[in-house]
Every structure is written in C-alpha cells, then in structure tokens.
C-alpha cells in the first residue's frame, strides 16, 4: 500500500502478501463493510505535536561486533537492544547489516485483516511467528492531549463509537482512527499473544507489538487492554474474548478485581461497530494497555547530565541512567534474562554479586551486609572520603 492510501467501505484492496494473500479478507463478512481510514506507514504529527529527532552524535551506540553473523540480533548482548533503543544505520558499526533496526525497516511478518466470528474485524498472521518477534508498530496521527480531549468530546457529541487513542508520553497521543496501519485491527484478549513495548528510535518513542509466545500461521493477533477509569465513569464493560482466563469484565485486574488507574496504564483506545474490539457489549469503550520500556527525561545518576534515560525498576528506586553509563557495572545488567525487569547496579554487591544492603549516595558502589563494614562509612563508600 502507498503511505497515503485510503481503505473505504466499497473498495477492497487486492494488494498481496507473499504474492498471494489479500491484506483484507472479506469472505466471512456478509455486509462487506470496512471502517474508513487512511493507511500510513509511520507516525504523522498533527497540529502542535512534534516528532523528536536527536543529532547523530547524541544517539546511543552499542559495542556489538559488526563482523559477527547477524550483528545486534541478541537481546542478551546488544546493549541498545536490551534498553529498547534501536540502532541507527549511520551510528551502528554494523550499518545496514544491523538487526536492531526493525521499526525503521518495518520488518513485519505477513498479516491480514479478517472478519471474526462475533468479534468484528480482527488481525491474523499468515506466517509462523516466534516468541519475542517484532510484529507491527502502532502508528497513527500524533496529537496533543488537548487535541485528544477535543476529539473525544466531538466524537461523543456526534455518537461516534470508534476510538483508537494510545498514550505515547505525557504530552502526546497516537490516534489510529483517521490514519493508521493494520495494527489498529488487533483485538483484545485476556490471554493475548502480543504485548506492547515502547522503543526509542532516533531519540523519540515509538510503540511496537511483540509476540509473547510462538504464534501459528492463521492465528489471530491479540493483546490485552483494560478500561481507563478516567473515561469509563460508572460503566461496566463486559469482555467477550472467550479465553479460559477471561475475567468477564474489560479492565478488571486478575488479582485485585479493580480497574487500573491512569498511573497504572500507559495507553488507551476503543472501538465498536465491527472494528477491532467489537467483542465488547458497551457502545463507548476505552481500552488501555500496559506498555513496557517507558523512558523518562531526567538526570543520569552516573554522569549527572540529562538525555534519554532508563529507569531502575526496583520498587522505590528513583535512579536513572544513560545506556553508556550503565556499563560502569554492566555485567549484572548484560547477564540478565530478557524477560526480567531491569534493576540498576546499585542493588548488587560489588564484591559477591548478591543483593546489596546499602549503596553509596555518591556513586554506584554497593555492598551486602557482609561486605558493607569494610567498604562503607555511613552512607558513602571509601572512595569519596566522607567522614
């Protein structure tokens, strides 16, 4: 498809995937009605919303060996990949051979929009997908919060039931309603096969869908989302996804039985009338999805400078770092499992590597109970000479 191509109710696209399969399969849909939207490949800023770009000199560079097969392909060894930073072809030593440029190259497995049994339009894969594989980017119009509020109010005033909003950061929202790609058709499931992740591309955030497990060819692509309490009011949203683990209500926590708050969720979208989340019975539905890989702009604990940082995920730890500054004690970071949350080096003993009981207030040096006495003076390590 061209980047500005429209998909309309009376026009079926005959573009093929792998030379044979239509992007849209209407065979099971007797009405033949498709939601109207314009197909785009990347985020399109609207109004005051802007896409950020960093100079090449400020982009993070990994230390992968460009002469090895499939450089930057390992989630355990490529520093950029571990931090959810994509390499830039003009910065990475591997150049165009780098395997950590999936958003930029749009390396999506073949997919198809199809009419589901009782759940409206959905999205399925036409090829097998492996666990951890990048499946699609969630793209649309990039708008401000003010514009989002204006669109929501206007839609409700005109009884429009289809919403595709997704929060990118504290200032910007992605709206895949008027313009988007095939990811807008991905349905909800309480037992999903995809998860959403935020990645840093050339200095700005983008949202991708990644496989949680191996997915067979022909299987529907789904991810889990809830109902944002700020928008739901007193409405109860019934979930009809049919999964064995279905909670019965959209947005209900499996453990607490509540609806996630704005601070617990990072995105929101909704839709009805035979579009991606038509399995829900209520007319006005807002869906939310927890997105991993959130990055804040603050001060790096390692060097004291601002920039794109990664935050420690240990409870009550407020330390943030540049990717290059983590290398000070990078072994504990590099050897972690890709599924583990990232814990900053100050939570591991420098001597033995077990959980630290104290960390220096001025640096990353930290020690367990056994080694703290000989290496710490109060809240400072011996290197700083504090009394």
C-alpha positions in Angstrom: 0.0 0.0 0.0 1.1 3.6 -0.5 1.6 5.7 2.6 -1.4 7.8 1.7 -3.7 5.1 0.5 -7.3 5.0 1.8 -9.3 1.9 2.7 -13.0 2.5 2.1 -16.2 0.6 2.6 -16.7 0.0 -1.1 -13.1 -0.7 -2.1 -11.4 -4.0 -1.4 -7.6 -3.9 -1.7 -6.1 -6.5 -3.9 -2.5 -6.0 -2.7 -0.9 -9.3 -1.9 1.3 -10.6 1.0 3.9 -13.2 -0.1 2.5 -12.8 -3.6 -0.9 -14.4 -3.0 -2.9 -13.4 0.1 -5.0 -10.2 0.3 -4.4 -7.8 3.1 -8.1 -7.8 3.8 -10.2 -11.0 3.7 -13.9 -10.1 3.4 -15.1 -13.7 2.7 -16.8 -14.2 6.0 -18.3 -10.7 6.3 -21.7 -10.7 4.6 -22.1 -6.9 5.0 -18.8 -6.2 3.3 -18.5 -3.0 5.3 -15.0 -1.8 6.2 -14.2 1.1 8.5 -12.9 4.1 6.6 -9.3 5.1 7.4 -6.2 6.2 5.5 -3.3 3.7 5.5 0.0 5.1 6.6 3.4 3.6 7.5 4.8 5.9 10.1 3.5 8.4 12.7 2.1 11.6 11.3 2.3 14.7 13.6 -0.8 16.9 13.6 -1.0 20.5 14.9 1.4 21.3 17.7 2.5 17.7 18.3 6.1 17.0 17.1 8.3 14.1 16.4 11.6 14.4 18.2 15.0 13.9 16.4 18.4 13.8 18.1 21.6 14.6 16.3 23.6 11.5 15.2 26.3 12.4 17.7 23.9 12.1 20.6 22.4 8.7 19.6 23.3 5.6 21.7 25.9 3.3 20.0 26.2 -0.3 21.0 29.5 -2.2 21.1 28.5 -5.3 19.1 31.0 -6.9 16.7 29.9 -5.9 13.2 31.8 -8.9 11.7 29.8 -11.5 13.5 26.8 -13.1 11.8 23.5 -11.1 12.4 25.1 -8.3 14.5 22.8 -6.7 17.1 20.4 -9.5 17.0 20.8 -10.7 20.6 18.5 -9.5 23.3 21.2 -10.5 25.8 24.3 -8.9 24.3 23.4 -5.8 22.3 23.2 -3.0 24.9 20.9 -0.9 22.7 18.5 -3.8 22.2 18.4 -4.6 25.9 17.5 -1.0 26.6 14.9 -0.9 23.8 16.9 1.6 21.7 17.1 0.9 18.0 20.5 1.3 16.4 20.8 3.9 13.7 22.4 2.7 10.4 24.8 5.8 10.4 25.8 5.3 14.0 26.0 1.5 14.5 29.3 -0.1 13.4 27.3 -2.8 11.6 25.5 -0.2 9.4 22.7 -1.7 7.3 23.6 -5.2 8.4 22.5 -4.4 12.0 19.5 -6.5 13.1 18.3 -3.9 15.6 16.5 -1.6 13.1 13.1 -3.4 12.9 11.0 -0.3 13.4 12.9 1.7 10.8 12.9 -1.1 8.3 9.3 -2.2 9.1 10.2 -5.8 9.3 6.7 -7.2 9.9 5.6 -10.8 9.4 2.8 -11.1 6.8 -0.6 -10.2 8.3 -4.2 -10.0 7.2 -7.4 -8.2 8.4 -10.3 -10.7 8.6 -13.9 -10.9 9.8 -14.1 -12.8 13.1 -16.9 -14.9 14.5 -18.8 -12.5 16.6 -16.0 -10.1 17.3 -16.0 -7.9 14.2 -12.8 -7.2 12.3 -9.6 -8.7 13.6 -5.9 -9.2 12.6 -4.2 -12.6 12.0 -0.8 -13.7 10.9 -0.2 -15.6 7.7 3.1 -17.0 8.8 4.5 -18.6 12.0 5.8 -16.0 14.5 8.4 -16.8 17.1 8.3 -15.6 20.7 9.8 -12.2 21.1 9.5 -11.3 17.4 8.5 -7.8 16.3 5.1 -8.0 14.8 4.0 -4.4 14.0 4.3 -0.8 15.0 1.2 1.0 16.3 1.0 4.1 14.1 -1.5 6.9 13.6 -1.8 10.6 13.9 0.4 12.1 16.6 -1.6 14.7 18.6 -1.5 16.6 21.8 -3.6 15.8 24.9 -5.7 18.9 24.2 -6.4 17.7 20.7 -7.3 14.2 22.1 -9.8 15.7 24.5 -11.3 17.8 21.7 -11.7 14.7 19.5 -13.2 12.6 22.3 -15.8 15.3 23.1 -16.6 15.8 19.5 -17.0 12.1 18.9 -19.3 11.6 21.9 -21.4 14.6 20.8 -21.9 13.0 17.4 -22.4 9.5 18.8 -19.2 8.2 17.2 -18.2 4.9 18.8 -14.8 4.2 17.3 -11.7 5.3 19.2 -8.1 4.3 18.6 -6.1 6.5 21.1 -2.8 5.4 22.6 -0.8 7.5 25.0 2.8 7.9 23.8 4.1 10.1 26.7 2.9 12.9 29.0 2.4 15.3 26.1 1.4 13.2 23.1 -1.2 10.6 22.0 -1.4 8.4 18.9 -4.8 8.4 17.2 -5.1 5.5 14.7 -8.7 6.3 13.9 -8.4 8.6 10.8 -5.0 7.2 9.8 -3.1 4.1 10.8 -1.9 0.7 9.7 -3.0 -2.9 10.2 -2.2 -2.8 13.9 -5.4 -0.8 14.5 -7.4 -4.0 13.9 -5.7 -6.1 16.7 -8.3 -7.3 19.1 -8.2 -7.6 22.9 -7.8 -10.9 24.7 -7.4 -11.8 28.3 -5.0 -14.5 27.0 -3.1 -12.4 24.4 -0.2 -13.5 22.1 1.2 -9.9 21.8 2.4 -7.3 24.2 3.1 -3.5 23.6 6.6 -2.1 24.2 7.9 1.5 23.9 11.2 1.8 22.0 13.5 4.7 21.4 14.0 5.4 17.7 16.4 8.2 16.7 15.7 10.0 20.0 11.9 9.6 20.2 9.5 7.0 21.5 7.5 4.6 19.3 5.2 1.7 20.2 5.6 -1.8 18.9 3.7 -5.1 19.2 5.8 -8.1 20.1 5.0 -11.8 20.3 4.6 -13.1 23.9 4.8 -16.7 22.7 5.2 -18.7 19.4 2.2 -18.0 17.2 1.0 -20.3 14.5 0.1 -19.2 10.9 -3.5 -18.3 10.7 -3.8 -17.4 14.4 -5.5 -14.1 15.4 -3.2 -11.5 16.8 -4.4 -10.0 20.1 -3.1 -8.0 23.1 -4.6 -7.3 26.5 -6.1 -3.9 27.4 -8.3 -2.6 30.2 -10.7 0.3 30.7 -9.2 3.5 31.8 -11.1 4.6 34.9 -10.8 8.3 34.0 -13.0 7.6 30.9 -15.3 4.8 31.9 -17.3 6.6 34.6 -19.8 4.1 36.2 -20.0 2.0 33.1 -19.2 -1.7 33.3 -17.6 -3.2 30.2 -18.2 -6.9 29.6 -15.5 -8.8 27.9 -16.5 -11.5 25.4 -13.0 -12.6 24.3 -13.7 -16.2 25.1 -10.3 -17.0 26.6 -10.1 -19.5 29.5 -8.6 -16.8 31.6 -11.2 -14.2 30.7 -12.0 -12.0 33.7 -15.5 -11.3 32.3 -15.0 -7.6 32.5 -12.8 -5.4 30.4 -10.1 -3.8 32.6 -10.7 -5.8 35.7 -7.4 -6.8 37.4 -7.0 -10.6 37.8 -5.6 -10.1 41.3 -7.5 -7.2 42.7 -10.7 -7.1 40.7 -10.3 -3.4 40.1 -9.9 -1.1 37.1 -6.4 0.2 36.5 -5.8 3.9 37.2 -4.2 6.5 34.9 -0.9 5.9 36.7 -1.1 2.2 36.2 -1.7 2.3 32.4 0.1 4.0 29.5 -2.3 3.8 26.6 -6.0 4.0 25.7 -8.0 3.0 22.6 -11.5 1.9 21.8 -13.8 0.9 19.0 -17.2 -0.7 18.2 -19.4 -1.5 15.2 -17.4 -4.3 13.8 -13.9 -2.8 14.2 -11.0 -4.2 16.2 -12.6 -4.5 19.7 -16.2 -5.1 18.8 -16.5 -8.1 21.1 -17.5 -5.7 23.9 -21.2 -5.0 24.5 -21.0 -1.4 25.6 -21.2 1.3 22.9 -18.4 3.5 24.2 -15.3 1.6 25.2 -11.9 2.8 26.1 -9.1 0.2 26.2 -5.8 0.6 27.9 -2.6 -1.5 27.5 0.4 -1.6 29.8 3.4 -0.7 27.7 6.9 -1.8 28.7 10.0 0.2 28.0 8.9 3.6 29.3 11.7 6.1 29.4 11.9 9.4 31.2 13.9 12.6 30.6 15.6 13.5 33.9 19.2 13.5 35.3 21.5 10.5 34.9 22.8 9.2 38.2 26.0 8.2 36.6 27.1 11.4 34.9 24.6 14.0 36.1 23.5 15.0 32.6 20.1 14.9 31.0 19.1 12.9 28.0 17.3 9.7 27.1 17.4 7.6 30.3 16.4 4.2 31.5 14.9 4.0 35.0 15.6 1.3 37.6 12.5 -0.9 38.1 13.3 -1.7 41.7 10.5 -0.5 44.0 11.2 3.0 45.5 14.5 3.4 43.5 14.5 6.7 41.6 17.8 6.3 39.8 18.0 6.8 36.1 20.9 6.2 33.7 22.2 6.8 30.2 22.8 3.4 28.5 26.5 4.1 28.2 26.7 5.0 32.0 25.3 1.6 32.9 28.5 0.0 31.6 30.2 1.0 34.8 28.8 -2.2 36.3 27.4 -3.7 33.2 27.9 -7.4 33.9 24.8 -7.8 36.1 22.8 -5.9 33.5 24.1 -7.8 30.5 23.6 -11.3 32.0 20.0 -10.8 32.9 17.2 -12.8 31.2 15.4 -10.8 28.6 12.1 -11.4 30.4 13.4 -9.9 33.7 12.8 -6.4 34.8 16.0 -4.2 34.8 17.5 -3.4 38.2 20.2 -0.8 38.4 23.7 -1.9 39.5 23.4 -0.2 43.0 21.2 -3.2 44.1 24.0 -5.8 43.7 27.1 -6.1 46.0 30.3 -5.2 44.2 32.2 -8.0 45.9 30.0 -11.0 45.7 27.1 -10.0 43.5 24.2 -10.8 45.9 21.5 -8.4 46.9 23.1 -5.2 48.4 22.0 -3.9 51.7 23.5 -0.4 51.2 24.6 1.8 48.3 26.9 4.8 48.2 25.0 8.1 48.0 27.5 9.5 45.5 28.2 6.6 43.1 27.1 3.1 42.1 29.3 1.3 44.6 27.1 -1.0 46.8 27.6 -3.8 49.2 25.9 -6.6 51.0 25.6 -6.9 54.8 28.9 -9.0 55.0 31.0 -6.5 53.0 29.5 -3.2 54.0 31.5 -2.7 57.2 34.9 -2.7 55.5 33.8 -0.7 52.4 31.3 1.9 53.7 31.5 4.9 56.1 27.9 5.9 56.8 26.1 6.5 53.5 29.3 6.9 51.5 31.9 4.4 50.2 35.6 4.7 50.9 36.4 6.3 47.5 34.7 9.6 48.5 36.4 10.1 51.8 33.3 11.4 53.6 33.5 11.3 57.4 
